[in-house]
Amino acid sequence: MYLDYLKNNFILCSFFGLIAVILGFIDSRRNKEKYSMKNYAKIFAVVTICCYIVLYMKSNNILGVSNEIDTTLYSSRSAPWSMGGGSSTPQVGGAGTGVNLENYNSVNIGEPNF
C-alpha cells in the first residue's frame, strides 16, 4: 500500500533527499560538528533535484536509451556449440575452432598436491 506512493517521482525523490539529510545528521553527530538547518535544506534540495532530473531523463528517454529489451539479438542465433558439423564429438565455437571437449576428460581436478 505504501510502496504505491514511491511510483510518484516527486515522492521518490523527496524520500532520497530525506535519506541524505538523515545520513548527514548522523555524520554530524558522529563528528561533533554543528550544522544549521540551512545546510540540511541545501542537502535535501540538491539531492531531490538531482534525483528528479535523472528520473525525468530516464522516463522521457532523453539520452536515447531504450527501456525495452531487444530480443531479436538473441533469437536469431543459436548456441555456439550447436552450430557444429554433425560429428559425435562436441566442439565449442562452431566449425573451424578445433576445441574438442573430449580432451578435458583427462584433466585431473581432484585434490591438489602441494
N, CA, C and O atoms as CSV, one atom per row, in Angstrom:
chain,resi,resn,atom,element,x,y,z
A,1,MET,N,N,0.808,-1.173,0.000
A,1,MET,CA,C,0.000,0.000,0.000
A,1,MET,C,C,0.868,1.262,0.000
A,1,MET,O,O,0.652,2.166,-0.806
A,2,TYR,N,N,1.856,1.320,0.911
A,2,TYR,CA,C,2.703,2.493,0.981
A,2,TYR,C,C,3.717,2.530,-0.150
A,2,TYR,O,O,4.200,3.604,-0.510
A,3,LEU,N,N,4.045,1.382,-0.711
A,3,LEU,CA,C,5.001,1.346,-1.813
A,3,LEU,C,C,4.422,1.941,-3.089
A,3,LEU,O,O,5.172,2.305,-3.996
A,4,ASP,N,N,3.104,2.045,-3.172
A,4,ASP,CA,C,2.481,2.678,-4.332
A,4,ASP,C,C,2.816,4.166,-4.403
A,4,ASP,O,O,2.842,4.742,-5.491
A,5,TYR,N,N,3.071,4.789,-3.261
A,5,TYR,CA,C,3.443,6.199,-3.259
A,5,TYR,C,C,4.805,6.414,-3.928
A,5,TYR,O,O,5.059,7.485,-4.480
A,6,LEU,N,N,5.675,5.409,-3.882
A,6,LEU,CA,C,7.013,5.557,-4.449
A,6,LEU,C,C,7.006,5.524,-5.973
A,6,LEU,O,O,8.041,5.764,-6.595
A,7,LYS,N,N,5.867,5.234,-6.582
A,7,LYS,CA,C,5.778,5.290,-8.042
A,7,LYS,C,C,5.719,6.731,-8.532
A,7,LYS,O,O,5.992,7.001,-9.702
A,8,ASN,N,N,5.367,7.651,-7.655
A,8,ASN,CA,C,5.368,9.070,-7.989
A,8,ASN,C,C,6.808,9.578,-7.892
A,8,ASN,O,O,7.460,9.404,-6.862
A,9,ASN,N,N,7.306,10.206,-8.961
A,9,ASN,CA,C,8.702,10.637,-8.988
A,9,ASN,C,C,9.002,11.703,-7.938
A,9,ASN,O,O,10.094,11.701,-7.369
A,10,PHE,N,N,8.072,12.610,-7.665
A,10,PHE,CA,C,8.305,13.651,-6.666
A,10,PHE,C,C,8.471,13.054,-5.275
A,10,PHE,O,O,9.356,13.460,-4.522
A,11,ILE,N,N,7.629,12.102,-4.940
A,11,ILE,CA,C,7.701,11.488,-3.615
A,11,ILE,C,C,8.959,10.629,-3.500
A,11,ILE,O,O,9.611,10.622,-2.456
A,12,LEU,N,N,9.300,9.913,-4.554
A,12,LEU,CA,C,10.502,9.088,-4.522
A,12,LEU,C,C,11.756,9.944,-4.364
A,12,LEU,O,O,12.644,9.600,-3.585
A,13,CYS,N,N,11.835,11.043,-5.086
A,13,CYS,CA,C,12.997,11.923,-4.978
A,13,CYS,C,C,13.056,12.597,-3.611
A,13,CYS,O,O,14.139,12.780,-3.055
A,14,SER,N,N,11.912,12.963,-3.075
A,14,SER,CA,C,11.880,13.545,-1.730
A,14,SER,C,C,12.320,12.527,-0.683
A,14,SER,O,O,12.962,12.886,0.304
A,15,PHE,N,N,11.980,11.275,-0.892
A,15,PHE,CA,C,12.408,10.205,0.007
A,15,PHE,C,C,13.929,10.078,0.003
A,15,PHE,O,O,14.544,9.943,1.061
A,16,PHE,N,N,14.544,10.123,-1.194
A,16,PHE,CA,C,16.003,10.062,-1.266
A,16,PHE,C,C,16.641,11.296,-0.639
A,16,PHE,O,O,17.694,11.194,-0.010
A,17,GLY,N,N,16.019,12.453,-0.803
A,17,GLY,CA,C,16.511,13.659,-0.152
A,17,GLY,C,C,16.458,13.547,1.357
A,17,GLY,O,O,17.381,13.977,2.050
A,18,LEU,N,N,15.376,12.967,1.871
A,18,LEU,CA,C,15.244,12.777,3.310
A,18,LEU,C,C,16.291,11.798,3.831
A,18,LEU,O,O,16.851,12.008,4.907
A,19,ILE,N,N,16.558,10.741,3.089
A,19,ILE,CA,C,17.596,9.787,3.494
A,19,ILE,C,C,18.958,10.477,3.534
A,19,ILE,O,O,19.750,10.221,4.442
A,20,ALA,N,N,19.245,11.356,2.558
A,20,ALA,CA,C,20.513,12.080,2.541
A,20,ALA,C,C,20.629,13.014,3.745
A,20,ALA,O,O,21.706,13.139,4.329
A,21,VAL,N,N,19.541,13.663,4.118
A,21,VAL,CA,C,19.558,14.547,5.287
A,21,VAL,C,C,19.776,13.740,6.558
A,21,VAL,O,O,20.529,14.164,7.434
A,22,ILE,N,N,19.137,12.598,6.671
A,22,ILE,CA,C,19.316,11.751,7.861
A,22,ILE,C,C,20.758,11.266,7.959
A,22,ILE,O,O,21.347,11.273,9.040
A,23,LEU,N,N,21.327,10.842,6.825
A,23,LEU,CA,C,22.729,10.412,6.846
A,23,LEU,C,C,23.669,11.564,7.178
A,23,LEU,O,O,24.664,11.369,7.877
A,24,GLY,N,N,23.369,12.750,6.689
A,24,GLY,CA,C,24.162,13.926,7.046
A,24,GLY,C,C,24.056,14.265,8.519
A,24,GLY,O,O,25.041,14.660,9.142
A,25,PHE,N,N,22.868,14.112,9.077
A,25,PHE,CA,C,22.672,14.373,10.508
A,25,PHE,C,C,23.453,13.368,11.348
A,25,PHE,O,O,24.080,13.736,12.341
A,26,ILE,N,N,23.413,12.106,10.950
A,26,ILE,CA,C,24.166,11.074,11.684
A,26,ILE,C,C,25.657,11.347,11.601
A,26,ILE,O,O,26.379,11.181,12.584
A,27,ASP,N,N,26.123,11.765,10.427
A,27,ASP,CA,C,27.546,12.070,10.265
A,27,ASP,C,C,27.937,13.278,11.113
A,27,ASP,O,O,29.022,13.292,11.693
A,28,SER,N,N,27.081,14.284,11.195
A,28,SER,CA,C,27.417,15.463,12.004
A,28,SER,C,C,27.439,15.129,13.491
A,28,SER,O,O,28.236,15.693,14.241
A,29,ARG,N,N,26.577,14.224,13.920
A,29,ARG,CA,C,26.584,13.816,15.328
A,29,ARG,C,C,27.836,13.018,15.666
A,29,ARG,O,O,28.371,13.117,16.770
A,30,ARG,N,N,28.295,12.226,14.702
A,30,ARG,CA,C,29.481,11.407,14.927
A,30,ARG,C,C,30.743,12.269,14.966
A,30,ARG,O,O,31.662,11.988,15.736
A,31,ASN,N,N,30.792,13.316,14.143
A,31,ASN,CA,C,31.968,14.184,14.080
A,31,ASN,C,C,31.898,15.351,15.051
A,31,ASN,O,O,32.819,16.166,15.102
A,32,LYS,N,N,30.841,15.442,15.807
A,32,LYS,CA,C,30.628,16.509,16.789
A,32,LYS,C,C,30.637,17.891,16.143
A,32,LYS,O,O,31.098,18.857,16.751
A,33,GLU,N,N,30.133,17.990,14.919
A,33,GLU,CA,C,30.019,19.275,14.242
A,33,GLU,C,C,28.560,19.712,14.245
A,33,GLU,O,O,27.648,18.888,14.189
A,34,LYS,N,N,28.364,20.998,14.310
A,34,LYS,CA,C,27.013,21.540,14.285
A,34,LYS,C,C,26.752,22.146,12.912
A,34,LYS,O,O,27.500,23.007,12.448
A,35,TYR,N,N,25.685,21.688,12.271
A,35,TYR,CA,C,25.250,22.263,11.002
A,35,TYR,C,C,23.922,22.963,11.226
A,35,TYR,O,O,23.117,22.543,12.057
A,36,SER,N,N,23.707,24.016,10.489
A,36,SER,CA,C,22.448,24.742,10.621
A,36,SER,C,C,21.370,24.060,9.782
A,36,SER,O,O,21.648,23.185,8.962
A,37,MET,N,N,20.162,24.481,10.010
A,37,MET,CA,C,19.047,23.930,9.228
A,37,MET,C,C,19.166,24.322,7.763
A,37,MET,O,O,18.653,23.629,6.885
A,38,LYS,N,N,19.838,25.427,7.502
A,38,LYS,CA,C,20.057,25.872,6.127
A,38,LYS,C,C,20.906,24.857,5.359
A,38,LYS,O,O,20.645,24.593,4.186
A,39,ASN,N,N,21.915,24.291,6.013
A,39,ASN,CA,C,22.756,23.275,5.365
A,39,ASN,C,C,21.961,22.009,5.067
A,39,ASN,O,O,22.117,21.409,4.003
A,40,TYR,N,N,21.112,21.605,6.006
A,40,TYR,CA,C,20.284,20.418,5.777
A,40,TYR,C,C,19.271,20.658,4.658
A,40,TYR,O,O,18.967,19.748,3.887
A,41,ALA,N,N,18.751,21.878,4.573
A,41,ALA,CA,C,17.812,22.204,3.497
A,41,ALA,C,C,18.517,22.178,2.147
A,41,ALA,O,O,17.937,21.743,1.153
A,42,LYS,N,N,19.768,22.642,2.104
A,42,LYS,CA,C,20.545,22.597,0.862
A,42,LYS,C,C,20.783,21.159,0.422
A,42,LYS,O,O,20.645,20.836,-0.758
A,43,ILE,N,N,21.137,20.298,1.367
A,43,ILE,CA,C,21.374,18.884,1.044
A,43,ILE,C,C,20.092,18.256,0.507
A,43,ILE,O,O,20.116,17.539,-0.493
A,44,PHE,N,N,18.984,18.527,1.172
A,44,PHE,CA,C,17.705,17.979,0.735
A,44,PHE,C,C,17.357,18.459,-0.668
A,44,PHE,O,O,16.951,17.664,-1.515
A,45,ALA,N,N,17.515,19.750,-0.914
A,45,ALA,CA,C,17.156,20.311,-2.222
A,45,ALA,C,C,18.052,19.776,-3.338
A,45,ALA,O,O,17.561,19.430,-4.413
A,46,VAL,N,N,19.345,19.706,-3.095
A,46,VAL,CA,C,20.270,19.244,-4.138
A,46,VAL,C,C,20.018,17.784,-4.477
A,46,VAL,O,O,19.962,17.426,-5.653
A,47,VAL,N,N,19.866,16.944,-3.476
A,47,VAL,CA,C,19.643,15.520,-3.730
A,47,VAL,C,C,18.297,15.304,-4.412
A,47,VAL,O,O,18.196,14.504,-5.342
A,48,THR,N,N,17.269,16.005,-3.962
A,48,THR,CA,C,15.941,15.845,-4.558
A,48,THR,C,C,15.924,16.306,-6.005
A,48,THR,O,O,15.357,15.623,-6.858
A,49,ILE,N,N,16.528,17.441,-6.298
A,49,ILE,CA,C,16.542,17.957,-7.670
A,49,ILE,C,C,17.373,17.069,-8.587
A,49,ILE,O,O,16.963,16.789,-9.713
A,50,CYS,N,N,18.529,16.625,-8.118
A,50,CYS,CA,C,19.367,15.731,-8.951
A,50,CYS,C,C,18.650,14.410,-9.235
A,50,CYS,O,O,18.689,13.902,-10.355
A,51,CYS,N,N,18.009,13.870,-8.228
A,51,CYS,CA,C,17.274,12.617,-8.412
A,51,CYS,C,C,16.118,12.813,-9.387
A,51,CYS,O,O,15.870,11.951,-10.230
A,52,TYR,N,N,15.411,13.930,-9.281
A,52,TYR,CA,C,14.298,14.167,-10.186
A,52,TYR,C,C,14.772,14.370,-11.623
A,52,TYR,O,O,14.118,13.912,-12.560
A,53,ILE,N,N,15.891,15.045,-11.804
A,53,ILE,CA,C,16.429,15.234,-13.158
A,53,ILE,C,C,16.774,13.895,-13.787
A,53,ILE,O,O,16.481,13.666,-14.960
A,54,VAL,N,N,17.393,13.012,-13.020
A,54,VAL,CA,C,17.748,11.688,-13.543
A,54,VAL,C,C,16.490,10.895,-13.897
A,54,VAL,O,O,16.437,10.276,-14.960
A,55,LEU,N,N,15.489,10.902,-13.038
A,55,LEU,CA,C,14.255,10.169,-13.332
A,55,LEU,C,C,13.492,10.785,-14.505
A,55,LEU,O,O,12.856,10.067,-15.276
A,56,TYR,N,N,13.554,12.094,-14.640
A,56,TYR,CA,C,12.897,12.765,-15.764
A,56,TYR,C,C,13.576,12.378,-17.075
A,56,TYR,O,O,12.910,12.094,-18.070
A,57,MET,N,N,14.910,12.370,-17.064
A,57,MET,CA,C,15.645,11.994,-18.272
A,57,MET,C,C,15.396,10.535,-18.633
A,57,MET,O,O,15.313,10.192,-19.813
A,58,LYS,N,N,15.277,9.684,-17.636
A,58,LYS,CA,C,15.034,8.265,-17.889
A,58,LYS,C,C,13.620,8.028,-18.416
A,58,LYS,O,O,13.429,7.253,-19.353
A,59,SER,N,N,12.647,8.681,-17.828
A,59,SER,CA,C,11.261,8.436,-18.228
A,59,SER,C,C,10.925,9.037,-19.593
A,59,SER,O,O,10.075,8.502,-20.304
A,60,ASN,N,N,11.577,10.138,-19.970
A,60,ASN,CA,C,11.311,10.767,-21.260
A,60,ASN,C,C,12.291,10.336,-22.346
A,60,ASN,O,O,12.234,10.836,-23.470
A,61,ASN,N,N,13.182,9.416,-22.016
A,61,ASN,CA,C,14.131,8.840,-22.974
A,61,ASN,C,C,14.947,9.937,-23.663
A,61,ASN,O,O,15.115,9.917,-24.882
A,62,ILE,N,N,15.448,10.881,-22.886
A,62,ILE,CA,C,16.237,11.981,-23.429
A,62,ILE,C,C,17.594,11.500,-23.922
A,62,ILE,O,O,18.094,12.002,-24.929
A,63,LEU,N,N,18.189,10.553,-23.244
A,63,LEU,CA,C,19.515,10.071,-23.621
A,63,LEU,C,C,19.481,9.061,-24.760
A,63,LEU,O,O,20.538,8.649,-25.238
A,64,GLY,N,N,18.307,8.655,-25.202
A,64,GLY,CA,C,18.191,7.697,-26.299
A,64,GLY,C,C,18.363,6.256,-25.870
A,64,GLY,O,O,18.616,5.389,-26.707
A,65,VAL,N,N,18.231,5.983,-24.592
A,65,VAL,CA,C,18.358,4.631,-24.081
A,65,VAL,C,C,16.968,4.017,-24.044
A,65,VAL,O,O,16.047,4.584,-23.457
A,66,SER,N,N,16.820,2.869,-24.666
A,66,SER,CA,C,15.520,2.219,-24.729
A,66,SER,C,C,15.253,1.457,-23.446
A,66,SER,O,O,16.164,0.864,-22.868
A,67,ASN,N,N,14.006,1.471,-23.000
A,67,ASN,CA,C,13.609,0.720,-21.810
A,67,ASN,C,C,13.255,-0.724,-22.143
A,67,ASN,O,O,13.091,-1.547,-21.242
A,68,GLU,N,N,13.135,-1.034,-23.426
A,68,GLU,CA,C,12.746,-2.369,-23.839
A,68,GLU,C,C,13.977,-3.215,-24.128
A,68,GLU,O,O,15.009,-2.702,-24.561
A,69,ILE,N,N,13.861,-4.494,-23.887
A,69,ILE,CA,C,14.949,-5.420,-24.157
A,69,ILE,C,C,14.833,-5.893,-25.596
A,69,ILE,O,O,13.766,-6.333,-26.024
A,70,ASP,N,N,15.924,-5.806,-26.343
A,70,ASP,CA,C,15.922,-6.225,-27.737
A,70,ASP,C,C,16.132,-7.735,-27.785
A,70,ASP,O,O,17.248,-8.215,-27.592
A,71,THR,N,N,15.063,-8.480,-28.042
A,71,THR,CA,C,15.164,-9.937,-28.059
A,71,THR,C,C,15.558,-10.474,-29.416
A,71,THR,O,O,15.842,-11.666,-29.536
A,72,THR,N,N,15.587,-9.642,-30.443
A,72,THR,CA,C,15.968,-10.139,-31.767
A,72,THR,C,C,17.443,-10.503,-31.810
A,72,THR,O,O,17.854,-11.324,-32.630
A,73,LEU,N,N,18.237,-9.907,-30.947
A,73,LEU,CA,C,19.656,-10.220,-30.906
A,73,LEU,C,C,19.872,-11.663,-30.482
A,73,LEU,O,O,20.765,-12.334,-31.000
A,74,TYR,N,N,19.070,-12.147,-29.550
A,74,TYR,CA,C,19.265,-13.485,-29.022
A,74,TYR,C,C,18.477,-14.537,-29.787
A,74,TYR,O,O,18.891,-15.695,-29.827
A,75,SER,N,N,17.379,-14.176,-30.380
A,75,SER,CA,C,16.552,-15.182,-31.029
A,75,SER,C,C,17.067,-15.557,-32.408
A,75,SER,O,O,16.709,-16.623,-32.910
A,76,SER,N,N,17.895,-14.727,-33.049
A,76,SER,CA,C,18.360,-15.030,-34.392
A,76,SER,C,C,19.545,-15.989,-34.391
A,76,SER,O,O,19.859,-16.584,-35.422
A,77,ARG,N,N,20.195,-16.143,-33.262
A,77,ARG,CA,C,21.351,-17.028,-33.185
A,77,ARG,C,C,21.058,-18.183,-32.244
A,77,ARG,O,O,20.225,-18.086,-31.344
A,78,SER,N,N,21.759,-19.267,-32.476
A,78,SER,CA,C,21.665,-20.376,-31.536
A,78,SER,C,C,22.977,-20.460,-30.776
A,78,SER,O,O,23.893,-19.671,-31.008
A,79,ALA,N,N,23.059,-21.398,-29.891
A,79,ALA,CA,C,24.257,-21.555,-29.087
A,79,ALA,C,C,25.442,-21.934,-29.967
A,79,ALA,O,O,25.262,-22.635,-30.963
A,80,PRO,N,N,26.648,-21.487,-29.626
A,80,PRO,CA,C,27.803,-21.745,-30.490
A,80,PRO,C,C,28.114,-23.224,-30.651
A,80,PRO,O,O,28.595,-23.630,-31.709
A,81,TRP,N,N,27.857,-24.039,-29.640
A,81,TRP,CA,C,28.205,-25.451,-29.738
A,81,TRP,C,C,27.187,-26.235,-30.560
A,81,TRP,O,O,27.437,-27.383,-30.926
A,82,SER,N,N,26.037,-25.620,-30.854
A,82,SER,CA,C,25.051,-26.329,-31.661
A,82,SER,C,C,25.212,-26.053,-33.157
A,82,SER,O,O,24.436,-26.570,-33.961
A,83,MET,N,N,26.205,-25.248,-33.545
A,83,MET,CA,C,26.435,-24.948,-34.941
A,83,MET,C,C,27.399,-25.930,-35.600
A,83,MET,O,O,27.697,-25.809,-36.788
A,84,GLY,N,N,27.880,-26.890,-34.839
A,84,GLY,CA,C,28.892,-27.820,-35.340
A,84,GLY,C,C,28.418,-28.632,-36.524
A,84,GLY,O,O,27.263,-28.553,-36.942
A,85,GLY,N,N,29.345,-29.416,-37.055
A,85,GLY,CA,C,29.075,-30.102,-38.303
A,85,GLY,C,C,28.550,-31.509,-38.181
A,85,GLY,O,O,28.799,-32.288,-39.101
A,86,GLY,N,N,27.865,-31.907,-37.167
A,86,GLY,CA,C,27.218,-33.201,-37.108
A,86,GLY,C,C,28.100,-34.338,-36.637
A,86,GLY,O,O,27.684,-35.493,-36.727
A,87,SER,N,N,29.290,-34.072,-36.142
A,87,SER,CA,C,30.130,-35.155,-35.636
A,87,SER,C,C,29.653,-35.549,-34.249
A,87,SER,O,O,28.925,-34.796,-33.602
A,88,SER,N,N,30.057,-36.721,-33.794
A,88,SER,CA,C,29.594,-37.196,-32.498
A,88,SER,C,C,30.363,-36.565,-31.351
A,88,SER,O,O,29.912,-36.650,-30.209
A,89,THR,N,N,31.506,-35.935,-31.607
A,89,THR,CA,C,32.258,-35.273,-30.556
A,89,THR,C,C,31.829,-33.817,-30.483
A,89,THR,O,O,31.860,-33.112,-31.491
A,90,PRO,N,N,31.433,-33.363,-29.313
A,90,PRO,CA,C,31.001,-31.967,-29.207
A,90,PRO,C,C,32.182,-31.017,-29.340
A,90,PRO,O,O,33.254,-31.269,-28.789
A,91,GLN,N,N,31.987,-29.926,-30.071
A,91,GLN,CA,C,33.020,-28.922,-30.235
A,91,GLN,C,C,32.464,-27.569,-29.832
A,91,GLN,O,O,31.283,-27.283,-30.028
A,92,VAL,N,N,33.330,-26.741,-29.268
A,92,VAL,CA,C,32.932,-25.411,-28.821
A,92,VAL,C,C,33.371,-24.400,-29.866
A,92,VAL,O,O,34.479,-24.499,-30.394
A,93,GLY,N,N,32.512,-23.421,-30.175
A,93,GLY,CA,C,32.881,-22.337,-31.066
A,93,GLY,C,C,32.525,-22.583,-32.508
A,93,GLY,O,O,32.870,-21.758,-33.354
A,94,GLY,N,N,31.866,-23.648,-32.836
A,94,GLY,CA,C,31.454,-23.879,-34.216
A,94,GLY,C,C,32.562,-24.529,-35.021
A,94,GLY,O,O,33.569,-24.974,-34.472
A,95,ALA,N,N,32.367,-24.576,-36.300
A,95,ALA,CA,C,33.310,-25.250,-37.178
A,95,ALA,C,C,34.575,-24.427,-37.314
A,95,ALA,O,O,34.523,-23.203,-37.429
A,96,GLY,N,N,35.702,-25.100,-37.302
A,96,GLY,CA,C,36.967,-24.450,-37.564
A,96,GLY,C,C,37.746,-24.021,-36.341
A,96,GLY,O,O,38.906,-23.633,-36.482
A,97,THR,N,N,37.176,-24.069,-35.144
A,97,THR,CA,C,37.936,-23.620,-33.982
A,97,THR,C,C,38.786,-24.738,-33.407
A,97,THR,O,O,39.863,-24.465,-32.877
A,98,GLY,N,N,38.348,-25.978,-33.488
A,98,GLY,CA,C,39.159,-27.110,-33.086
A,98,GLY,C,C,39.235,-27.358,-31.596
A,98,GLY,O,O,40.171,-28.029,-31.161
A,99,VAL,N,N,38.322,-26.869,-30.789
A,99,VAL,CA,C,38.319,-27.160,-29.364
A,99,VAL,C,C,37.454,-28.388,-29.158
A,99,VAL,O,O,36.243,-28.342,-29.373
A,100,ASN,N,N,38.071,-29.488,-28.742
A,100,ASN,CA,C,37.381,-30.748,-28.566
A,100,ASN,C,C,37.132,-30.953,-27.078
A,100,ASN,O,O,38.076,-30.940,-26.288
A,101,LEU,N,N,35.893,-31.141,-26.690
A,101,LEU,CA,C,35.553,-31.292,-25.276
A,101,LEU,C,C,35.988,-32.623,-24.698
A,101,LEU,O,O,36.087,-32.750,-23.478
A,102,GLU,N,N,36.250,-33.614,-25.523
A,102,GLU,CA,C,36.706,-34.905,-25.010
A,102,GLU,C,C,38.113,-34.812,-24.443
A,102,GLU,O,O,38.490,-35.652,-23.626
A,103,ASN,N,N,38.900,-33.829,-24.843
A,103,ASN,CA,C,40.236,-33.655,-24.289
A,103,ASN,C,C,40.197,-33.253,-22.824
A,103,ASN,O,O,41.172,-33.473,-22.106
A,104,TYR,N,N,39.112,-32.677,-22.366
A,104,TYR,CA,C,39.013,-32.231,-20.993
A,104,TYR,C,C,38.696,-33.362,-20.023
A,104,TYR,O,O,38.758,-33.156,-18.811
A,105,ASN,N,N,38.363,-34.535,-20.511
A,105,ASN,CA,C,38.080,-35.661,-19.620
A,105,ASN,C,C,39.338,-36.152,-18.932
A,105,ASN,O,O,39.245,-36.757,-17.865
A,106,SER,N,N,40.506,-35.915,-19.499
A,106,SER,CA,C,41.754,-36.388,-18.909
A,106,SER,C,C,42.344,-35.401,-17.906
A,106,SER,O,O,43.410,-35.671,-17.353
A,107,VAL,N,N,41.698,-34.281,-17.656
A,107,VAL,CA,C,42.205,-33.295,-16.713
A,107,VAL,C,C,41.838,-33.727,-15.302
A,107,VAL,O,O,40.678,-34.029,-15.021
A,108,ASN,N,N,42.837,-33.756,-14.405
A,108,ASN,CA,C,42.619,-34.147,-13.020
A,108,ASN,C,C,42.232,-32.911,-12.216
A,108,ASN,O,O,43.044,-32.004,-12.033
A,109,ILE,N,N,40.991,-32.875,-11.737
A,109,ILE,CA,C,40.541,-31.747,-10.932
A,109,ILE,C,C,40.293,-32.185,-9.496
A,109,ILE,O,O,39.466,-31.595,-8.801
A,110,GLY,N,N,40.996,-33.205,-9.051
A,110,GLY,CA,C,40.836,-33.709,-7.683
A,110,GLY,C,C,41.572,-32.854,-6.691
A,110,GLY,O,O,41.754,-31.657,-6.909
A,111,GLU,N,N,42.006,-33.468,-5.581
A,111,GLU,CA,C,42.714,-32.768,-4.514
A,111,GLU,C,C,44.087,-32.328,-5.011
A,111,GLU,O,O,44.781,-33.111,-5.660
A,112,PRO,N,N,44.490,-31.109,-4.726
A,112,PRO,CA,C,45.807,-30.643,-5.162
A,112,PRO,C,C,46.929,-31.226,-4.305
A,112,PRO,O,O,46.752,-31.456,-3.108
A,113,ASN,N,N,48.071,-31.458,-4.922
A,113,ASN,CA,C,49.249,-31.958,-4.218
A,113,ASN,C,C,50.259,-30.836,-4.122
A,113,ASN,O,O,50.912,-30.493,-5.108
A,114,PHE,N,N,50.392,-30.250,-2.910
A,114,PHE,CA,C,51.331,-29.144,-2.735
A,114,PHE,C,C,52.625,-29.641,-2.170
A,114,PHE,O,O,53.546,-28.854,-1.951
